[in-house]
Amino acid sequence: MTRPHEYGHTKQLDQLGIMKYTFCIGIPSLFDWGTGDYYSNPWEVTADIYGEVQSRPHSEEFVAAGYEYLEKSKVFGPLVWSTIDW
C-alpha cells in the first residue's frame, strides 16, 4: 500500500517531469534542506496536500508557500533553490 504522502510526491512528479522533480523536490527532500520541521518545507507540504494527509495540518502560510514553490519549480527548475530558507 502506498502511503498518502508518497502518493502526493507522484502528483508533483506528474506536474514537474522527472528532471525538475529530481532537482526541485527529490534533492531538497533527500538532503533535508530548509529550516524547521521536515514536513513544513514547501516540497513536503504539497506532497501532504496532494496525498490528502490528515495527520499533519499545515497553516495557510505554509500551504501558500508550498504552492508557490511548486509553481516556481515548474518555471525556473533548480533556480528555485534560491527561494529556500536556509
Contacts in CASP RR format, 6 or more apart in sequence:
PFRMAT RR
TARGET T0000
AUTHOR 0000-0000-0000
METHOD contacts of the structure
MODEL  1
MTRPHEYGHTKQLDQLGIMKYTFCIGIPSLFDWGTGDYYSNPWEVTADIY
GEVQSRPHSEEFVAAGYEYLEKSKVFGPLVWSTIDW
4 48 0 8 1.000
4 51 0 8 1.000
4 52 0 8 1.000
4 53 0 8 1.000
5 44 0 8 1.000
5 47 0 8 1.000
5 48 0 8 1.000
5 51 0 8 1.000
5 53 0 8 1.000
6 47 0 8 1.000
7 50 0 8 1.000
7 51 0 8 1.000
8 46 0 8 1.000
8 47 0 8 1.000
8 48 0 8 1.000
8 49 0 8 1.000
8 50 0 8 1.000
8 51 0 8 1.000
9 25 0 8 1.000
9 47 0 8 1.000
9 50 0 8 1.000
11 47 0 8 1.000
11 50 0 8 1.000
11 51 0 8 1.000
12 21 0 8 1.000
12 25 0 8 1.000
12 43 0 8 1.000
12 46 0 8 1.000
12 47 0 8 1.000
12 50 0 8 1.000
12 70 0 8 1.000
13 21 0 8 1.000
13 25 0 8 1.000
15 70 0 8 1.000
15 74 0 8 1.000
16 24 0 8 1.000
16 25 0 8 1.000
16 70 0 8 1.000
16 73 0 8 1.000
16 74 0 8 1.000
20 73 0 8 1.000
20 74 0 8 1.000
20 77 0 8 1.000
20 78 0 8 1.000
23 77 0 8 1.000
23 78 0 8 1.000
24 43 0 8 1.000
24 69 0 8 1.000
24 73 0 8 1.000
24 77 0 8 1.000
24 78 0 8 1.000
24 80 0 8 1.000
24 81 0 8 1.000
25 43 0 8 1.000
25 47 0 8 1.000
25 73 0 8 1.000
26 43 0 8 1.000
27 33 0 8 1.000
28 34 0 8 1.000
28 41 0 8 1.000
28 43 0 8 1.000
28 81 0 8 1.000
28 84 0 8 1.000
29 41 0 8 1.000
29 43 0 8 1.000
29 44 0 8 1.000
32 38 0 8 1.000
33 41 0 8 1.000
33 84 0 8 1.000
33 86 0 8 1.000
34 41 0 8 1.000
34 84 0 8 1.000
34 85 0 8 1.000
34 86 0 8 1.000
35 85 0 8 1.000
35 86 0 8 1.000
38 44 0 8 1.000
39 45 0 8 1.000
39 48 0 8 1.000
39 56 0 8 1.000
40 58 0 8 1.000
40 62 0 8 1.000
42 62 0 8 1.000
42 65 0 8 1.000
42 66 0 8 1.000
42 68 0 8 1.000
42 69 0 8 1.000
42 70 0 8 1.000
43 66 0 8 1.000
43 69 0 8 1.000
43 70 0 8 1.000
45 58 0 8 1.000
45 62 0 8 1.000
45 63 0 8 1.000
45 65 0 8 1.000
45 66 0 8 1.000
46 66 0 8 1.000
46 67 0 8 1.000
46 69 0 8 1.000
46 70 0 8 1.000
47 53 0 8 1.000
48 56 0 8 1.000
48 58 0 8 1.000
49 58 0 8 1.000
49 63 0 8 1.000
69 80 0 8 1.000
69 83 0 8 1.000
72 80 0 8 1.000
72 83 0 8 1.000
73 80 0 8 1.000
END
